[in-house]
Amino acid sequence: MSENGSAAKEHAGRVREMFGSIAKRYDLLNHLLSGNVDKRWRRIVAKRVREKLPSSSSRILDVACGTGDLSLTLFEITGAGVVGTDFCRPMLAIAAGKTSGRVRLIEGDALDLPFRDGTFDVVTIAFGLRNLANVESGLAELARVLKPGGWVAVLEFSRPANAMLRPLFNLYFRKLLPWMGGLISGSRSAYTYLPASVQKFPDQSQLSLLMEQSGLDQVGYENLTGGIAALHMGRRPG
Ligand SMILES: C[S@@+](CC[C@H](N)C(=O)[O-])C[C@H]1O[C@@H](n2cnc3c(N)ncnc32)[C@H](O)[C@@H]1O
């Protein structure tokens, strides 16, 4: 295996283990640390996805679905068939309990999805792209499993657009959140990893560019809660 390949494998192993260790507290912490705003963000994603679906018999793939919150919201708001995939079994086990058969769950790696080319009408990934060993390869893989004319939706933390909001947000995200997250989950490292990974992740314009470079067109984004998060969408030409 190449040096890059083994570094990517090591990264994936660390990420899988980290999510496995916080799986049981993941939902509680998401809702608590965001003041439930995360639920609103997922509903916005599902509504935008509904606008892009060709019919109610469309198929959606939710990559890095974790405990299944977005998968379930997509199912409830769009009425489409939803498949959720993730490589962390403890996260998928919680998703299985919550979705009770309404979403099909399949264990899989976002960088090597277990689906044929052109299978889905929409592919979503929420707070997942940032965790991949390689963002560009991740985007290419999402585009691969999309039907021509289908849409990718990426929900991720981003950069607050408002200069006044930025220092406040940084204080919360880099200091308070790791402390609270560590206390409640028992894994401080998982919640110091969160702000560190967001800092390294491309901002709104850089991510738009990467999506275009991965062959998507009509790329655009919507800032959520002043740019704390952003929803990027792009279409596979065809
Ligand atoms: C922050 S959680 C997001 C979960 C969910 N999408 C949500 O909105 O709450 C990130 C998820 O990405 C998954 N993940 C990270 N890298 C992955 C990969 N290479 N393949 C599949 N899943 C991956 C983790 O296991 C974890 O469940």
The ligand as an SDF file (V2000), in Angstrom:
LIG
                    3D

 27 29  0  0  0  0  0  0  0  0999 V2000
  -20.3040   14.0110   12.7570 C   0  0  0  0  0  0  0  0  0  0  0  0
  -21.0010   12.4680   12.3380 S   0  0  0  0  0  0  0  0  0  0  0  0
  -22.3710   12.9480   11.3320 C   0  0  0  0  0  0  0  0  0  0  0  0
  -23.5040   11.9690   11.3870 C   0  0  0  0  0  0  0  0  0  0  0  0
  -24.7940   12.4250   10.7270 C   0  0  0  0  0  0  0  0  0  0  0  0
  -24.6460   12.6250    9.3110 N   0  0  0  0  0  0  0  0  0  0  0  0
  -25.3590   13.6580   11.3760 C   0  0  0  0  0  0  0  0  0  0  0  0
  -25.7490   14.5770   10.6650 O   0  0  0  0  0  0  0  0  0  0  0  0
  -25.4600   13.6820   12.6030 O   0  0  0  0  0  0  0  0  0  0  0  0
  -19.8600   11.8820   11.1570 C   0  0  0  0  0  0  0  0  0  0  0  0
  -20.1180   10.4630   10.7020 C   0  0  0  0  0  0  0  0  0  0  0  0
  -19.2830   10.2200    9.5820 O   0  0  0  0  0  0  0  0  0  0  0  0
  -18.9110    8.8570    9.6300 C   0  0  0  0  0  0  0  0  0  0  0  0
  -17.7430    8.7050    8.7720 N   0  0  0  0  0  0  0  0  0  0  0  0
  -16.5540    9.3400    8.8610 C   0  0  0  0  0  0  0  0  0  0  0  0
  -15.7300    8.9250    7.8910 N   0  0  0  0  0  0  0  0  0  0  0  0
  -16.4240    7.9940    7.1610 C   0  0  0  0  0  0  0  0  0  0  0  0
  -16.1090    7.1960    6.0320 C   0  0  0  0  0  0  0  0  0  0  0  0
  -14.9160    7.2450    5.4360 N   0  0  0  0  0  0  0  0  0  0  0  0
  -17.0610    6.3730    5.5630 N   0  0  0  0  0  0  0  0  0  0  0  0
  -18.2820    6.2950    6.1540 C   0  0  0  0  0  0  0  0  0  0  0  0
  -18.6290    7.0070    7.2310 N   0  0  0  0  0  0  0  0  0  0  0  0
  -17.6990    7.8500    7.7250 C   0  0  0  0  0  0  0  0  0  0  0  0
  -18.6570    8.5950   11.0990 C   0  0  0  0  0  0  0  0  0  0  0  0
  -18.6840    7.2290   11.3960 O   0  0  0  0  0  0  0  0  0  0  0  0
  -19.7990    9.3830   11.7240 C   0  0  0  0  0  0  0  0  0  0  0  0
  -20.9230    8.5700   11.9240 O   0  0  0  0  0  0  0  0  0  0  0  0
  1  2  1  0
  2  3  1  0
  2 10  1  0
  3  4  1  0
  4  5  1  0
  5  6  1  0
  5  7  1  0
  7  8  2  0
  7  9  1  0
 10 11  1  0
 11 12  1  0
 11 26  1  0
 12 13  1  0
 13 14  1  0
 13 24  1  0
 14 15  1  0
 14 23  1  0
 15 16  2  0
 16 17  1  0
 17 18  1  0
 17 23  2  0
 18 19  1  0
 18 20  2  0
 20 21  1  0
 21 22  2  0
 22 23  1  0
 24 25  1  0
 24 26  1  0
 26 27  1  0
M  CHG  2   2   1   9  -1
M  END
$$$$
